[in-house]
Amino acid sequence: MTLQRILEQHPLRHAQLGVARVSYRDAGTGAAVTHVLLHGIGSASGSWALQLQAAQHRADCRVLAWDAPGYGDSTALPGAAPNAGAYAQRLWDWVDVLGATAPLTLVGHSLGAVIAARAARLQPARVCRLVLLAPARGYGQAPEAERRRKLDERLTLLAQMGPQGLARERAGAMLSPGAAPELVDAVRETMARLDPAGYTQAARLLDQSDLLADLAHVTAPVDVASGSADAITPPAACQAVARHVGRPWHDLGPVGHACPLEAAAAVAALIGLGPEAQELHR
C-alpha cells in the first residue's frame, strides 16, 4: 500500500482551542490516548503514516500525530519567536481538548524532540515515557555567532528558494542514499507544502532551544534512537544525548534522518506499536 493510501485512512482531523486550531491524524481504537507523535521542522503529521498504520486496528492504544503550530491546518503561535514552552503549552491544551488524561508515551522526532522534552518538563505526571528520534539539540547554548549563522542560513535559503525549492534542495539529505524513491518523494512533497511563517517560527525555536537543559528536569524514562546513516543529527550527537540521560542509544540501522519513514518497523517497535506493543506499553 502506498503512503498516500495509508494517509487516506488517517485523514486530518481538527481540534478547536478557542481561537486556535490544531490539525492531527489518529489511529487505534483504545479508550484512552496512549501515544502522541511530534514531527520535525521540515515535516508534518503525515510523516508518521507508517506508525499510524501499525496502530490502525489496535484496541489497546490510541495514537495521535499533530501538525505543530504553523504547520498543516494548525494555527501558528503568537509572536515572531515563540519558545519551547509556548509549543509545549499548545500541545497540552490540544491534548486536554481531546480528553486525554492517562500518562502518555510522548515521541518527538528531530525538532519535535525539543517540544516533547519541554512538554515532559512542564507536565511530568502526564508522561510515562519519552522517546526521542534523531533529536535536534537546539542552539541555545551555542556561541552567538554560530547561532546567528545557522539561523540566517536556514531563513535565507527559505527566502531565496521558497518551500518548493527548499524541498528540492533538502529532501534527499533527510534519507539514506539507499532509500526507496517513494520515501524521497514523500519527504519532498511534505516539505514543498510548508508554510513559510510556521517554518520561520520553528527555525527560531531551534535557534533558542536547549534540549539537554530540559532533559535534566525530565523524570520519565527516556529512549534515544537514530539511524547510523543520519547526516543531520549524526550518531555521535544522538549518542551524546543518550549519555546525558544515562540511557543506551538505539541504533535504527543504516537509515537517514527521516527514520519514522525509513525505519518504520524499528520505530514502531521502539515506541510500543510493534507485535509486542501491548506488553511494552504497560
Phi, psi and omega per residue, in radians:
M1 nan 2.382 -3.120
T2 -1.302 2.800 3.093
L3 -1.062 -0.651 3.131
Q4 -1.101 -0.717 3.110
R5 -1.142 -0.664 3.100
I6 -1.089 -0.791 -3.118
L7 -1.156 -0.502 3.075
E8 -1.122 -0.453 3.089
Q9 -1.414 -0.195 3.133
H10 -2.271 1.148 -3.058
P11 -1.156 2.785 3.104
L12 -1.091 2.358 2.981
R13 -1.992 2.937 -3.073
H14 -2.382 2.393 3.053
A15 -2.083 2.329 -3.125
Q16 -1.720 2.222 -3.136
L17 -2.071 1.348 -3.015
G18 1.147 -2.122 -3.139
V19 -1.482 -0.179 -3.116
A20 -1.707 2.758 3.133
R21 -2.339 2.535 3.033
V22 -2.151 2.205 3.022
S23 -1.666 2.562 -3.068
Y24 -2.774 2.932 3.020
R25 -2.137 2.704 3.123
D26 -2.495 2.914 -3.139
A27 -2.770 2.776 -3.135
G28 1.575 2.676 -3.083
T29 -2.004 0.237 3.131
G30 -1.051 2.677 -3.125
A31 -1.228 -0.495 -3.096
A32 -2.089 2.563 3.020
V33 -1.176 2.245 -3.119
T34 -1.960 -0.527 -3.062
H35 -2.342 2.451 2.992
V36 -2.221 2.231 -3.019
L37 -1.985 2.236 -3.050
L38 -2.087 2.105 -3.048
H39 -1.419 3.071 -3.102
G40 -1.631 -3.026 -2.963
I41 -1.188 -0.553 -3.102
G42 -1.831 0.413 -2.954
S43 -2.277 -2.748 -3.104
A44 -2.950 3.141 -3.084
S45 -1.018 -0.504 -3.123
G46 -1.160 -0.249 3.119
S47 -1.180 -0.239 3.119
W48 -1.726 0.355 -3.060
A49 -0.919 -0.762 -3.032
L50 -1.346 -0.465 3.027
Q51 -1.306 -0.635 3.050
L52 -1.101 -0.700 3.095
Q53 -1.081 -0.689 -3.136
A54 -1.107 -0.512 -3.104
A55 -1.656 -0.056 -2.884
Q56 -0.940 -0.829 -3.036
H57 -1.862 0.304 -3.104
R58 -1.485 2.352 3.083
A59 -1.653 -0.075 -3.084
D60 -1.759 0.112 -3.129
C61 -2.671 2.800 2.912
R62 -2.405 2.181 -2.999
V63 -2.011 2.288 3.099
L64 -2.050 2.378 3.055
A65 -2.212 1.996 -3.054
W66 -1.596 2.845 2.809
D67 -1.678 2.070 -3.107
A68 -1.032 2.787 3.081
P69 -0.891 2.266 -3.105
G70 1.515 0.071 3.120
Y71 -2.113 2.640 3.140
G72 0.960 -2.288 3.090
D73 -1.718 0.214 -3.100
S74 -1.413 2.367 3.138
T75 -1.163 2.359 3.100
A76 -1.193 2.748 3.063
L77 -1.344 2.708 3.078
P78 -1.243 2.691 3.091
G79 1.591 2.802 -3.104
A80 -1.370 -0.515 -3.029
A81 -2.467 1.181 3.101
P82 -1.086 2.518 -3.091
N83 -1.600 3.139 -3.089
A84 -1.065 -0.580 3.111
G85 -1.089 -0.640 3.125
A86 -1.173 -0.730 3.089
Y87 -1.135 -0.751 -3.121
A88 -1.129 -0.678 3.127
Q89 -1.164 -0.678 3.072
R90 -1.072 -0.687 3.098
L91 -1.024 -0.878 -3.102
W92 -1.192 -0.600 3.068
D93 -1.088 -0.715 3.107
W94 -1.130 -0.836 3.125
V95 -1.043 -0.674 3.116
D96 -1.105 -0.748 3.135
V97 -1.055 -0.603 3.139
L98 -1.447 0.012 3.045
G99 1.322 0.394 3.141
A100 -1.426 2.123 -3.110
T101 -2.123 -0.399 -3.113
A102 -1.292 2.635 3.069
P103 -0.999 2.449 -2.992
L104 -1.886 2.666 2.780
T105 -1.524 1.992 -3.082
L106 -1.795 2.126 -3.034
V107 -2.063 2.131 3.113
G108 -2.110 2.277 3.086
H109 -1.862 2.235 3.072
S110 1.005 -2.068 3.106
L111 -1.130 -0.443 3.052
G112 -1.048 -0.440 3.093
A113 -1.152 -0.622 3.104
V114 -1.109 -0.782 3.134
I115 -1.166 -0.732 -3.133
A116 -1.081 -0.765 -3.122
A117 -1.132 -0.727 3.120
R118 -1.185 -0.656 3.097
A119 -1.086 -0.733 3.115
A120 -1.163 -0.593 3.088
R121 -1.186 -0.701 -3.101
L122 -1.243 -0.660 -3.042
Q123 -2.292 1.179 -3.024
P124 -1.051 -0.577 -3.109
A125 -1.237 -0.225 -3.079
R126 -1.728 0.034 -3.110
V127 -2.144 2.041 3.108
C128 -1.601 -0.311 -3.123
R129 -2.829 2.470 3.113
L130 -2.097 2.175 3.118
V131 -2.075 2.142 -3.112
L132 -1.954 2.038 -3.114
L133 -1.849 2.113 -3.113
A134 0.775 0.986 -2.976
P135 -1.202 2.363 2.927
A136 -1.408 2.392 -3.116
R137 -1.600 -0.309 -3.060
G138 1.419 2.895 -3.082
Y139 -1.969 0.324 -3.063
G140 -1.033 -0.497 -3.139
Q141 -1.821 0.091 3.135
A142 -1.349 2.739 3.044
P143 -0.987 2.564 -3.053
E144 -0.979 -0.697 -3.117
A145 -1.116 -0.706 3.106
E146 -1.160 -0.737 3.116
R147 -1.030 -0.830 -3.102
R148 -1.104 -0.720 -3.123
R149 -1.123 -0.796 -3.116
K150 -1.091 -0.801 -3.120
L151 -1.162 -0.759 3.138
D152 -1.083 -0.718 3.128
E153 -1.051 -0.798 -3.090
R154 -1.151 -0.806 -3.082
L155 -1.296 -0.555 3.079
T156 -1.156 -0.741 3.107
L157 -1.064 -0.732 3.105
L158 -1.105 -0.783 -3.112
A159 -1.136 -0.658 -3.084
Q160 -1.355 -0.616 -2.975
M161 -1.929 -0.356 -3.048
G162 1.248 2.995 -3.111
P163 -1.014 -0.685 -3.116
Q164 -1.192 -0.710 3.083
G165 -1.179 -0.662 3.078
L166 -1.059 -0.714 3.128
A167 -1.109 -0.744 3.113
R168 -1.111 -0.643 -3.063
E169 -1.341 -0.639 -2.908
R170 -1.924 -0.334 -3.003
A171 -1.035 -0.755 -3.101
G172 -1.081 -0.559 -3.113
A173 -1.257 -0.247 -3.114
M174 -1.369 -0.226 -3.042
L175 -2.263 2.905 3.093
S176 -1.322 2.831 3.119
P177 -1.039 -0.435 -3.116
G178 -1.634 0.184 -3.091
A179 -1.146 2.577 3.113
A180 -1.103 2.450 3.134
P181 -0.961 -0.592 3.128
E182 -1.061 -0.642 3.134
L183 -1.232 -0.717 3.096
V184 -1.057 -0.765 3.121
D185 -1.084 -0.707 -3.125
A186 -1.120 -0.771 3.124
V187 -1.117 -0.749 -3.122
R188 -1.105 -0.778 -3.116
E189 -1.129 -0.670 3.122
T190 -1.155 -0.794 3.137
M191 -1.118 -0.598 -3.129
A192 -1.168 -0.315 -3.133
R193 -1.717 0.151 3.134
L194 -1.062 2.518 2.990
D195 -1.518 2.100 -3.085
P196 -0.982 -0.652 -3.123
A197 -1.181 -0.753 3.110
G198 -1.148 -0.693 3.111
Y199 -1.139 -0.683 3.131
T200 -1.110 -0.766 3.067
Q201 -1.035 -0.757 -3.129
A202 -1.140 -0.644 3.091
A203 -1.104 -0.663 3.105
R204 -1.262 -0.539 3.012
L205 -1.080 -0.824 3.119
L206 -1.038 -0.693 -3.114
D207 -1.057 -0.665 -3.002
Q208 -1.763 -0.092 -3.002
S209 -1.476 2.745 3.090
D210 -2.444 1.615 -3.080
L211 -1.002 -0.788 -3.053
L212 -1.113 -0.612 3.111
A213 -1.117 -0.723 3.113
D214 -1.199 -0.697 -3.115
L215 -1.107 -0.453 3.116
A216 -1.114 -0.314 -3.115
H217 -1.884 0.039 -3.116
V218 -1.474 2.293 -3.109
T219 -1.748 -0.323 -3.133
A220 -1.312 2.721 3.011
P221 -1.020 2.449 -3.103
V222 -2.112 2.299 3.016
D223 -2.058 2.389 -3.119
V224 -2.111 2.269 -3.102
A225 -2.506 2.660 3.040
S226 -2.896 3.008 3.117
G227 -1.579 2.650 -3.140
S228 -1.316 -0.197 3.109
A229 -1.865 0.329 -3.135
D230 -1.352 2.043 3.139
A231 -1.675 -0.105 -3.097
I232 -1.670 -0.856 2.958
T233 -2.087 1.488 -3.001
P234 -1.052 2.776 -3.124
P235 -0.880 -0.737 -3.098
A236 -1.052 -0.684 3.134
A237 -1.182 -0.715 3.135
C238 -1.229 -0.635 3.069
Q239 -1.095 -0.619 3.107
A240 -1.143 -0.651 3.078
V241 -1.123 -0.752 3.130
A242 -1.082 -0.744 3.111
R243 -1.087 -0.644 -3.108
H244 -1.059 -0.593 -3.141
V245 -1.731 0.110 3.090
G246 1.194 0.598 -3.095
R247 -2.244 2.740 3.080
P248 -1.262 2.648 3.020
W249 -1.491 2.369 3.111
H250 -1.705 2.080 3.121
D251 -1.483 2.043 -3.125
L252 -1.514 0.067 3.116
G253 1.744 -3.033 -3.034
P254 -1.373 1.073 -3.110
V255 -2.110 2.867 -3.100
G256 -1.579 -2.761 -3.005
H257 -1.192 -0.626 -3.111
A258 -1.403 1.021 -3.001
C259 -1.162 -0.499 3.070
P260 -1.051 -0.461 3.067
L261 -1.560 -0.814 -2.990
E262 -1.435 -0.429 3.090
A263 -2.148 0.885 -2.965
A264 -1.021 -0.804 -3.089
A265 -1.168 -0.739 -3.139
A266 -1.135 -0.701 3.108
V267 -1.155 -0.767 3.126
A268 -1.034 -0.749 3.133
A269 -1.131 -0.751 -3.099
L270 -1.101 -0.711 -3.066
I271 -1.505 -0.038 3.055
G272 1.731 0.474 3.125
L273 -2.118 0.255 3.071
G274 -1.499 -2.920 -3.114
P275 -1.001 -0.494 -3.135
E276 -1.816 0.436 -3.015
A277 -1.054 -0.700 -3.089
Q278 -1.062 -0.734 3.129
E279 -1.212 -0.708 -3.076
L280 -1.157 -0.601 -3.036
H281 -1.312 -0.367 -3.047
R282 -1.164 nan nan
